[in-house]
Amino acid sequence: MKETAQLFKNLGHPVRLKVLCLLAREGRQCVCRMLPDVGVPQPTLSRHLALLKSHGLIEDEREGTMVFYQIANGVVIEVMHAAGLPCACRTKARKVNAEAK
């Protein structure tokens, strides 16, 4: 219970919700493409991404010096949809995850 409560607490931050919405809407993104939409400094965004990754909500993939992030699985999209986030209704992430299965 404690771990689940911490997960919901961490999801309650506006920046992390923006990140999840952006990834749900746009699919795989690097930090440099997320920065303008999220509106926080790069170190702040990196901390939020690390927290989301530690809970298994997003995953990353390194290509040379670039790191790309994406929604980890369809359950994340379902939770976002259940929470009423409009960005979860029609997503590229859902299509990408469906193709991966």
MOPAC internal coordinates of N, CA, C and O (Angstrom, degrees):
PM7 1SCF
backbone

  N    0.0000 0     0.00 0     0.00 0    0    0    0
  C    1.4504 1     0.00 0     0.00 0    1    0    0
  C    1.5215 1   111.95 1     0.00 0    2    1    0
  O    1.2310 1   121.34 1   138.94 1    3    2    1
  N    1.3090 1   115.04 1   -41.06 1    3    2    1
  C    1.4601 1   119.64 1  -177.08 1    5    3    2
  C    1.5340 1   110.76 1   -61.56 1    6    5    3
  O    1.2310 1   120.90 1   137.92 1    7    6    5
  N    1.3266 1   115.89 1   -42.08 1    7    6    5
  C    1.4722 1   120.70 1  -179.27 1    9    7    6
  C    1.5289 1   110.71 1   -66.11 1   10    9    7
  O    1.2310 1   120.37 1   139.37 1   11   10    9
  N    1.3206 1   116.91 1   -40.63 1   11   10    9
  C    1.4644 1   120.77 1   178.48 1   13   11   10
  C    1.5233 1   110.77 1   -65.97 1   14   13   11
  O    1.2310 1   120.50 1   138.90 1   15   14   13
  N    1.3287 1   116.64 1   -41.10 1   15   14   13
  C    1.4667 1   120.40 1   177.73 1   17   15   14
  C    1.5206 1   110.51 1   -61.72 1   18   17   15
  O    1.2310 1   119.97 1   139.19 1   19   18   17
  N    1.3272 1   117.65 1   -40.81 1   19   18   17
  C    1.4673 1   121.51 1   178.45 1   21   19   18
  C    1.5240 1   110.59 1   -64.83 1   22   21   19
  O    1.2310 1   120.22 1   141.03 1   23   22   21
  N    1.3200 1   117.19 1   -38.97 1   23   22   21
  C    1.4579 1   121.23 1   177.73 1   25   23   22
  C    1.5264 1   110.37 1   -59.75 1   26   25   23
  O    1.2310 1   120.13 1   132.19 1   27   26   25
  N    1.3287 1   117.36 1   -47.81 1   27   26   25
  C    1.4629 1   119.90 1  -179.95 1   29   27   26
  C    1.5242 1   111.56 1   -66.63 1   30   29   27
  O    1.2310 1   120.35 1   145.28 1   31   30   29
  N    1.3143 1   116.94 1   -34.72 1   31   30   29
  C    1.4664 1   120.13 1   176.15 1   33   31   30
  C    1.5282 1   109.76 1   -62.47 1   34   33   31
  O    1.2310 1   120.65 1   135.48 1   35   34   33
  N    1.3209 1   116.36 1   -44.52 1   35   34   33
  C    1.4578 1   120.58 1  -179.95 1   37   35   34
  C    1.5208 1   112.36 1   -67.00 1   38   37   35
  O    1.2310 1   119.94 1   146.97 1   39   38   37
  N    1.3141 1   117.71 1   -33.03 1   39   38   37
  C    1.4635 1   121.10 1   177.15 1   41   39   38
  C    1.5194 1   111.67 1   -70.71 1   42   41   39
  O    1.2310 1   120.26 1   161.54 1   43   42   41
  N    1.3217 1   117.11 1   -18.46 1   43   42   41
  C    1.4570 1   121.24 1  -177.04 1   45   43   42
  C    1.5130 1   115.24 1   -75.71 1   46   45   43
  O    1.2310 1   119.45 1  -178.86 1   47   46   45
  N    1.3130 1   118.65 1     1.14 1   47   46   45
  C    1.4673 1   121.33 1  -179.55 1   49   47   46
  C    1.5319 1   109.90 1   -88.51 1   50   49   47
  O    1.2310 1   119.72 1   -48.82 1   51   50   49
  N    1.3243 1   118.15 1   131.18 1   51   50   49
  C    1.4722 1   121.39 1  -177.09 1   53   51   50
  C    1.5324 1   114.14 1   -57.69 1   54   53   51
  O    1.2310 1   119.66 1   143.01 1   55   54   53
  N    1.3148 1   118.25 1   -36.99 1   55   54   53
  C    1.4706 1   119.80 1  -179.41 1   57   55   54
  C    1.5215 1   110.41 1   -66.38 1   58   57   55
  O    1.2310 1   120.20 1   138.04 1   59   58   57
  N    1.3197 1   117.23 1   -41.96 1   59   58   57
  C    1.4630 1   119.86 1  -179.94 1   61   59   58
  C    1.5255 1   110.82 1   -67.34 1   62   61   59
  O    1.2310 1   120.17 1   143.74 1   63   62   61
  N    1.3243 1   117.28 1   -36.26 1   63   62   61
  C    1.4618 1   119.41 1   175.78 1   65   63   62
  C    1.5314 1   110.83 1   -66.40 1   66   65   63
  O    1.2310 1   120.44 1   141.19 1   67   66   65
  N    1.3331 1   116.77 1   -38.81 1   67   66   65
  C    1.4726 1   120.08 1   176.43 1   69   67   66
  C    1.5254 1   110.52 1   -60.96 1   70   69   67
  O    1.2310 1   120.62 1   136.21 1   71   70   69
  N    1.3301 1   116.42 1   -43.79 1   71   70   69
  C    1.4661 1   121.14 1   179.58 1   73   71   70
  C    1.5241 1   110.17 1   -60.82 1   74   73   71
  O    1.2310 1   120.28 1   131.73 1   75   74   73
  N    1.3237 1   117.07 1   -48.27 1   75   74   73
  C    1.4559 1   120.46 1  -179.50 1   77   75   74
  C    1.5219 1   111.18 1   -62.85 1   78   77   75
  O    1.2310 1   120.15 1   139.37 1   79   78   77
  N    1.3203 1   117.32 1   -40.63 1   79   78   77
  C    1.4640 1   120.52 1   177.83 1   81   79   78
  C    1.5228 1   111.25 1   -64.13 1   82   81   79
  O    1.2310 1   121.08 1   136.76 1   83   82   81
  N    1.3140 1   115.53 1   -43.24 1   83   82   81
  C    1.4632 1   119.63 1   179.04 1   85   83   82
  C    1.5278 1   110.87 1   -61.14 1   86   85   83
  O    1.2310 1   120.46 1   133.59 1   87   86   85
  N    1.3202 1   116.72 1   -46.41 1   87   86   85
  C    1.4647 1   120.39 1   179.96 1   89   87   86
  C    1.5252 1   111.21 1   -67.03 1   90   89   87
  O    1.2310 1   120.13 1   144.05 1   91   90   89
  N    1.3201 1   117.35 1   -35.95 1   91   90   89
  C    1.4595 1   120.42 1   177.57 1   93   91   90
  C    1.5240 1   110.84 1   -66.14 1   94   93   91
  O    1.2310 1   121.00 1   138.76 1   95   94   93
  N    1.3153 1   115.70 1   -41.24 1   95   94   93
  C    1.4694 1   121.44 1  -176.74 1   97   95   94
  C    1.5254 1   112.29 1   -76.04 1   98   97   95
  O    1.2310 1   120.72 1   136.38 1   99   98   97
  N    1.3299 1   116.22 1   -43.62 1   99   98   97
  C    1.4628 1   120.50 1  -171.42 1  101   99   98
  C    1.5305 1   114.44 1  -102.68 1  102  101   99
  O    1.2310 1   120.16 1   164.71 1  103  102  101
  N    1.3178 1   117.29 1   -15.29 1  103  102  101
  C    1.4577 1   119.51 1  -176.45 1  105  103  102
  C    1.5232 1   110.73 1    82.84 1  106  105  103
  O    1.2310 1   120.41 1    23.30 1  107  106  105
  N    1.2801 1   116.82 1  -156.70 1  107  106  105
  C    1.4654 1   125.22 1  -175.51 1  109  107  106
  C    1.5299 1   111.70 1   -54.89 1  110  109  107
  O    1.2310 1   120.52 1   -51.76 1  111  110  109
  N    1.3516 1   116.61 1   128.24 1  111  110  109
  C    1.4647 1   121.41 1  -177.02 1  113  111  110
  C    1.5222 1   111.15 1  -140.46 1  114  113  111
  O    1.2310 1   120.69 1   -30.93 1  115  114  113
  N    1.3240 1   116.29 1   149.07 1  115  114  113
  C    1.4598 1   120.85 1   170.61 1  117  115  114
  C    1.5364 1   108.00 1   -92.97 1  118  117  115
  O    1.2310 1   121.22 1   -17.57 1  119  118  117
  N    1.3110 1   115.27 1   162.43 1  119  118  117
  C    1.4697 1   120.61 1  -178.61 1  121  119  118
  C    1.5261 1   110.32 1   -57.39 1  122  121  119
  O    1.2310 1   120.29 1   137.97 1  123  122  121
  N    1.3213 1   117.05 1   -42.03 1  123  122  121
  C    1.4701 1   120.22 1  -176.64 1  125  123  122
  C    1.5279 1   111.94 1   -60.27 1  126  125  123
  O    1.2310 1   119.55 1   149.05 1  127  126  125
  N    1.3283 1   118.46 1   -30.95 1  127  126  125
  C    1.4702 1   120.72 1   178.50 1  129  127  126
  C    1.5199 1   112.05 1   -82.48 1  130  129  127
  O    1.2310 1   120.44 1   156.27 1  131  130  129
  N    1.3468 1   116.77 1   -23.73 1  131  130  129
  C    1.4661 1   120.04 1  -179.67 1  133  131  130
  C    1.5230 1   112.91 1   -81.46 1  134  133  131
  O    1.2310 1   120.32 1   149.95 1  135  134  133
  N    1.3234 1   117.00 1   -30.05 1  135  134  133
  C    1.4676 1   121.38 1  -173.22 1  137  135  134
  C    1.5263 1   114.33 1   -51.20 1  138  137  135
  O    1.2310 1   118.80 1   130.39 1  139  138  137
  N    1.3461 1   119.90 1   -49.61 1  139  138  137
  C    1.4718 1   118.76 1  -178.24 1  141  139  138
  C    1.5298 1   112.99 1   -62.23 1  142  141  139
  O    1.2310 1   120.23 1   143.07 1  143  142  141
  N    1.3186 1   117.16 1   -36.93 1  143  142  141
  C    1.4643 1   120.41 1  -178.07 1  145  143  142
  C    1.5201 1   112.75 1   -75.51 1  146  145  143
  O    1.2310 1   120.58 1   145.56 1  147  146  145
  N    1.3196 1   116.50 1   -34.44 1  147  146  145
  C    1.4626 1   120.49 1  -176.50 1  149  147  146
  C    1.5274 1   110.90 1   -82.80 1  150  149  147
  O    1.2310 1   120.19 1   144.04 1  151  150  149
  N    1.3313 1   117.23 1   -35.96 1  151  150  149
  C    1.4548 1   121.03 1   173.03 1  153  151  150
  C    1.5177 1   116.16 1    77.34 1  154  153  151
  O    1.2310 1   120.25 1  -148.85 1  155  154  153
  N    1.3188 1   117.12 1    31.15 1  155  154  153
  C    1.4655 1   121.36 1   175.14 1  157  155  154
  C    1.5266 1   108.16 1  -128.40 1  158  157  155
  O    1.2310 1   119.81 1   -18.63 1  159  158  157
  N    1.3333 1   117.97 1   161.37 1  159  158  157
  C    1.4625 1   119.70 1   176.99 1  161  159  158
  C    1.5324 1   111.57 1   -63.67 1  162  161  159
  O    1.2310 1   120.78 1   -23.97 1  163  162  161
  N    1.3188 1   116.12 1   156.03 1  163  162  161
  C    1.4652 1   121.62 1  -176.55 1  165  163  162
  C    1.5342 1   112.87 1   -56.24 1  166  165  163
  O    1.2310 1   118.55 1   135.20 1  167  166  165
  N    1.3482 1   120.36 1   -44.80 1  167  166  165
  C    1.4707 1   118.52 1   179.24 1  169  167  166
  C    1.5353 1   112.79 1   -61.84 1  170  169  167
  O    1.2310 1   120.49 1   144.80 1  171  170  169
  N    1.3195 1   116.67 1   -35.20 1  171  170  169
  C    1.4645 1   120.80 1   178.26 1  173  171  170
  C    1.5207 1   110.48 1   -66.74 1  174  173  171
  O    1.2310 1   120.69 1   134.92 1  175  174  173
  N    1.3280 1   116.29 1   -45.08 1  175  174  173
  C    1.4604 1   120.38 1   178.14 1  177  175  174
  C    1.5219 1   110.31 1   -61.09 1  178  177  175
  O    1.2310 1   119.96 1   137.76 1  179  178  177
  N    1.3156 1   117.68 1   -42.24 1  179  178  177
  C    1.4632 1   121.06 1   179.83 1  181  179  178
  C    1.5270 1   111.83 1   -60.92 1  182  181  179
  O    1.2310 1   120.10 1   141.23 1  183  182  181
  N    1.3330 1   117.42 1   -38.77 1  183  182  181
  C    1.4706 1   120.34 1   177.67 1  185  183  182
  C    1.5321 1   110.88 1   -65.16 1  186  185  183
  O    1.2310 1   120.59 1   138.52 1  187  186  185
  N    1.3312 1   116.47 1   -41.48 1  187  186  185
  C    1.4634 1   119.78 1   178.53 1  189  187  186
  C    1.5317 1   110.83 1   -65.72 1  190  189  187
  O    1.2310 1   120.53 1   139.15 1  191  190  189
  N    1.3147 1   116.59 1   -40.85 1  191  190  189
  C    1.4695 1   120.27 1   177.85 1  193  191  190
  C    1.5253 1   110.97 1   -62.82 1  194  193  191
  O    1.2310 1   120.33 1   138.14 1  195  194  193
  N    1.3244 1   116.98 1   -41.86 1  195  194  193
  C    1.4682 1   120.73 1   178.99 1  197  195  194
  C    1.5252 1   111.02 1   -61.23 1  198  197  195
  O    1.2310 1   120.58 1   139.49 1  199  198  197
  N    1.3170 1   116.50 1   -40.51 1  199  198  197
  C    1.4669 1   119.93 1   179.51 1  201  199  198
  C    1.5273 1   110.60 1   -66.22 1  202  201  199
  O    1.2310 1   119.98 1   134.72 1  203  202  201
  N    1.3302 1   117.65 1   -45.28 1  203  202  201
  C    1.4577 1   120.85 1   177.91 1  205  203  202
  C    1.5236 1   111.20 1   -61.41 1  206  205  203
  O    1.2310 1   120.74 1   141.22 1  207  206  205
  N    1.3105 1   116.19 1   -38.78 1  207  206  205
  C    1.4642 1   120.82 1   178.42 1  209  207  206
  C    1.5263 1   111.00 1   -67.05 1  210  209  207
  O    1.2310 1   120.13 1   140.20 1  211  210  209
  N    1.3252 1   117.36 1   -39.80 1  211  210  209
  C    1.4645 1   120.70 1  -178.36 1  213  211  210
  C    1.5339 1   111.64 1   -63.87 1  214  213  211
  O    1.2310 1   120.20 1   155.69 1  215  214  213
  N    1.3215 1   117.22 1   -24.31 1  215  214  213
  C    1.4613 1   121.31 1   177.24 1  217  215  214
  C    1.5297 1   112.14 1   -94.40 1  218  217  215
  O    1.2310 1   119.98 1  -176.43 1  219  218  217
  N    1.3208 1   117.64 1     3.57 1  219  218  217
  C    1.4589 1   120.95 1   177.25 1  221  219  218
  C    1.5136 1   114.57 1    75.58 1  222  221  219
  O    1.2310 1   120.32 1  -162.70 1  223  222  221
  N    1.3389 1   117.00 1    17.30 1  223  222  221
  C    1.4594 1   120.08 1  -179.35 1  225  223  222
  C    1.5237 1   112.07 1   -83.28 1  226  225  223
  O    1.2310 1   120.91 1   147.98 1  227  226  225
  N    1.3232 1   115.87 1   -32.02 1  227  226  225
  C    1.4618 1   120.88 1   176.20 1  229  227  226
  C    1.5234 1   108.39 1  -128.89 1  230  229  227
  O    1.2310 1   121.44 1   -16.52 1  231  230  229
  N    1.3160 1   114.85 1   163.48 1  231  230  229
  C    1.4630 1   120.72 1   175.13 1  233  231  230
  C    1.5176 1   107.90 1  -133.56 1  234  233  231
  O    1.2310 1   121.16 1   -20.61 1  235  234  233
  N    1.3167 1   115.39 1   159.39 1  235  234  233
  C    1.4592 1   118.82 1  -179.32 1  237  235  234
  C    1.5153 1   110.72 1  -125.66 1  238  237  235
  O    1.2310 1   122.08 1   -19.59 1  239  238  237
  N    1.3193 1   113.62 1   160.41 1  239  238  237
  C    1.4606 1   121.50 1   178.91 1  241  239  238
  C    1.5207 1   107.48 1  -144.37 1  242  241  239
  O    1.2310 1   121.04 1   -52.89 1  243  242  241
  N    1.3130 1   115.61 1   127.11 1  243  242  241
  C    1.4606 1   120.70 1  -178.89 1  245  243  242
  C    1.5284 1   109.79 1   -92.91 1  246  245  243
  O    1.2310 1   121.50 1   -45.79 1  247  246  245
  N    1.3242 1   114.74 1   134.21 1  247  246  245
  C    1.4606 1   122.50 1   173.44 1  249  247  246
  C    1.5128 1   106.89 1  -129.51 1  250  249  247
  O    1.2310 1   120.20 1   -81.52 1  251  250  249
  N    1.3095 1   117.23 1    98.48 1  251  250  249
  C    1.4581 1   121.52 1  -175.07 1  253  251  250
  C    1.5080 1   109.54 1    65.87 1  254  253  251
  O    1.2310 1   120.55 1    58.31 1  255  254  253
  N    1.3237 1   116.55 1  -121.69 1  255  254  253
  C    1.4657 1   120.03 1   179.20 1  257  255  254
  C    1.5303 1   112.25 1   -92.83 1  258  257  255
  O    1.2310 1   120.32 1   175.15 1  259  258  257
  N    1.3084 1   116.99 1    -4.85 1  259  258  257
  C    1.4710 1   121.44 1  -177.89 1  261  259  258
  C    1.5271 1   110.21 1   -94.10 1  262  261  259
  O    1.2310 1   121.22 1   -36.86 1  263  262  261
  N    1.3414 1   115.27 1   143.14 1  263  262  261
  C    1.4595 1   121.60 1   174.06 1  265  263  262
  C    1.5187 1   107.37 1  -119.08 1  266  265  263
  O    1.2310 1   120.97 1   -53.52 1  267  266  265
  N    1.3244 1   115.76 1   126.48 1  267  266  265
  C    1.4520 1   122.34 1  -179.64 1  269  267  266
  C    1.5243 1   109.39 1  -109.16 1  270  269  267
  O    1.2310 1   120.67 1   -39.63 1  271  270  269
  N    1.3244 1   116.31 1   140.37 1  271  270  269
  C    1.4557 1   122.66 1  -178.51 1  273  271  270
  C    1.5162 1   109.53 1  -117.30 1  274  273  271
  O    1.2310 1   121.29 1   -31.04 1  275  274  273
  N    1.3234 1   115.14 1   148.96 1  275  274  273
  C    1.4567 1   120.82 1   174.99 1  277  275  274
  C    1.5215 1   109.52 1  -152.71 1  278  277  275
  O    1.2310 1   120.88 1   -17.45 1  279  278  277
  N    1.3201 1   115.93 1   162.55 1  279  278  277
  C    1.4567 1   121.61 1   176.70 1  281  279  278
  C    1.5332 1   107.76 1   -61.05 1  282  281  279
  O    1.2310 1   120.59 1   -43.97 1  283  282  281
  N    1.3217 1   116.47 1   136.03 1  283  282  281
  C    1.4667 1   120.70 1  -173.79 1  285  283  282
  C    1.5231 1   113.06 1   -72.35 1  286  285  283
  O    1.2310 1   119.74 1   141.15 1  287  286  285
  N    1.3211 1   118.10 1   -38.85 1  287  286  285
  C    1.4583 1   119.36 1   179.87 1  289  287  286
  C    1.5218 1   110.60 1  -160.88 1  290  289  287
  O    1.2310 1   121.06 1   -10.75 1  291  290  289
  N    1.3136 1   115.57 1   169.25 1  291  290  289
  C    1.4565 1   121.52 1  -175.84 1  293  291  290
  C    1.5198 1   114.68 1   -64.26 1  294  293  291
  O    1.2310 1   120.16 1   158.16 1  295  294  293
  N    1.3192 1   117.30 1   -21.84 1  295  294  293
  C    1.4617 1   120.25 1   179.48 1  297  295  294
  C    1.5267 1   110.14 1   -62.42 1  298  297  295
  O    1.2310 1   120.15 1   143.67 1  299  298  297
  N    1.3190 1   117.32 1   -36.33 1  299  298  297
  C    1.4635 1   121.25 1   178.88 1  301  299  298
  C    1.5258 1   109.52 1   -60.49 1  302  301  299
  O    1.2310 1   120.43 1   136.37 1  303  302  301
  N    1.3170 1   116.79 1   -43.63 1  303  302  301
  C    1.4660 1   121.75 1   179.02 1  305  303  302
  C    1.5302 1   109.86 1   -63.78 1  306  305  303
  O    1.2310 1   120.48 1   138.45 1  307  306  305
  N    1.3299 1   116.69 1   -41.55 1  307  306  305
  C    1.4675 1   120.18 1   179.62 1  309  307  306
  C    1.5264 1   111.37 1   -62.77 1  310  309  307
  O    1.2310 1   120.06 1   138.85 1  311  310  309
  N    1.3253 1   117.50 1   -41.15 1  311  310  309
  C    1.4664 1   121.49 1   178.37 1  313  311  310
  C    1.5297 1   109.69 1   -64.47 1  314  313  311
  O    1.2310 1   120.59 1   136.72 1  315  314  313
  N    1.3345 1   116.48 1   -43.28 1  315  314  313
  C    1.4610 1   120.33 1   178.58 1  317  315  314
  C    1.5255 1   110.56 1   -61.79 1  318  317  315
  O    1.2310 1   120.85 1   137.57 1  319  318  317
  N    1.3204 1   115.97 1   -42.43 1  319  318  317
  C    1.4628 1   120.47 1   178.60 1  321  319  318
  C    1.5260 1   110.29 1   -63.60 1  322  321  319
  O    1.2310 1   120.17 1   135.36 1  323  322  321
  N    1.3257 1   117.28 1   -44.64 1  323  322  321
  C    1.4648 1   121.61 1   179.26 1  325  323  322
  C    1.5272 1   111.29 1   -61.86 1  326  325  323
  O    1.2310 1   120.63 1   148.78 1  327  326  325
  N    1.3415 1   116.40 1   -31.22 1  327  326  325
  C    1.4622 1   120.65 1   178.78 1  329  327  326
  C    1.5311 1   112.13 1   -77.97 1  330  329  327
  O    1.2310 1   120.64 1   174.50 1  331  330  329
  N    1.3252 1   116.38 1    -5.50 1  331  330  329
  C    1.4598 1   120.34 1   177.27 1  333  331  330
  C    1.5151 1   114.27 1    85.67 1  334  333  331
  O    1.2310 1   120.11 1  -163.46 1  335  334  333
  N    1.3355 1   117.39 1    16.54 1  335  334  333
  C    1.4653 1   119.47 1   177.97 1  337  335  334
  C    1.5280 1   108.93 1   -75.62 1  338  337  335
  O    1.2310 1   119.78 1   -61.28 1  339  338  337
  N    1.3198 1   118.02 1   118.72 1  339  338  337
  C    1.4600 1   120.59 1  -176.25 1  341  339  338
  C    1.5225 1   113.45 1   -62.90 1  342  341  339
  O    1.2310 1   120.05 1   155.02 1  343  342  341
  N    1.3154 1   117.50 1   -24.98 1  343  342  341
  C    1.4659 1   120.49 1  -179.13 1  345  343  342
  C    1.5169 1   111.59 1   -67.48 1  346  345  343
  O    1.2310 1   119.34 1   164.74 1  347  346  345
  N    1.3272 1   118.87 1   -15.26 1  347  346  345
  C    1.4572 1   121.85 1  -177.28 1  349  347  346
  C    1.5248 1   112.61 1   -91.04 1  350  349  347
  O    1.2310 1   120.19 1   176.66 1  351  350  349
  N    1.3191 1   117.24 1    -3.34 1  351  350  349
  C    1.4591 1   119.44 1  -176.28 1  353  351  350
  C    1.5270 1   112.74 1   -72.15 1  354  353  351
  O    1.2310 1   120.63 1   129.34 1  355  354  353
  N    1.3084 1   116.41 1   -50.66 1  355  354  353
  C    1.4701 1   120.78 1   179.01 1  357  355  354
  C    1.5086 1   107.11 1  -126.74 1  358  357  355
  O    1.2310 1   120.58 1   -72.61 1  359  358  357
  N    1.3111 1   116.49 1   107.39 1  359  358  357
  C    1.4553 1   119.21 1  -172.19 1  361  359  358
  C    1.5178 1   112.61 1  -128.46 1  362  361  359
  O    1.2310 1   121.64 1   -28.79 1  363  362  361
  N    1.3133 1   114.47 1   151.21 1  363  362  361
  C    1.4542 1   120.77 1   171.64 1  365  363  362
  C    1.5183 1   109.43 1   -76.15 1  366  365  363
  O    1.2310 1   120.27 1   148.43 1  367  366  365
  N    1.3146 1   117.09 1   -31.57 1  367  366  365
  C    1.4610 1   120.94 1  -178.87 1  369  367  366
  C    1.5204 1   110.93 1   -61.24 1  370  369  367
  O    1.2310 1   119.96 1   141.81 1  371  370  369
  N    1.3169 1   117.68 1   -38.19 1  371  370  369
  C    1.4621 1   120.75 1   179.54 1  373  371  370
  C    1.5224 1   109.91 1   -62.97 1  374  373  371
  O    1.2310 1   120.52 1   137.12 1  375  374  373
  N    1.3260 1   116.61 1   -42.88 1  375  374  373
  C    1.4490 1   121.23 1   179.52 1  377  375  374
  C    1.5257 1   110.69 1   -64.68 1  378  377  375
  O    1.2310 1   119.88 1   136.14 1  379  378  377
  N    1.3113 1   117.84 1   -43.86 1  379  378  377
  C    1.4590 1   121.74 1  -179.61 1  381  379  378
  C    1.5202 1   110.11 1   -63.39 1  382  381  379
  O    1.2310 1   119.76 1   134.90 1  383  382  381
  N    1.3227 1   118.06 1   -45.10 1  383  382  381
  C    1.4617 1   121.31 1  -179.51 1  385  383  382
  C    1.5194 1   111.91 1   -67.61 1  386  385  383
  O    1.2310 1   119.86 1   145.85 1  387  386  385
  N    1.3109 1   117.88 1   -34.15 1  387  386  385
  C    1.4627 1   121.09 1   178.30 1  389  387  386
  C    1.5218 1   110.22 1   -66.67 1  390  389  387
  O    1.2310 1   120.44 1   142.06 1  391  390  389
  N    1.3310 1   116.77 1   -37.94 1  391  390  389
  C    1.4625 1   121.19 1   179.12 1  393  391  390
  C    1.5160 1   111.12 1   -69.06 1  394  393  391
  O    1.2310 1   120.04 1   149.35 1  395  394  393
  N    1.3304 1   117.53 1   -30.65 1  395  394  393
  C    1.4524 1   121.64 1  -177.42 1  397  395  394
  C    1.5235 1   112.01 1   -74.23 1  398  397  395
  O    1.2310 1   119.84 1   158.89 1  399  398  397
  N    1.3357 1   117.90 1   -21.11 1  399  398  397
  C    1.4770 1   121.25 1  -177.22 1  401  399  398
  C    1.4659 1   112.14 1   -78.75 1  402  401  399
  O    1.2310 1   120.10 1   180.00 1  403  402  401

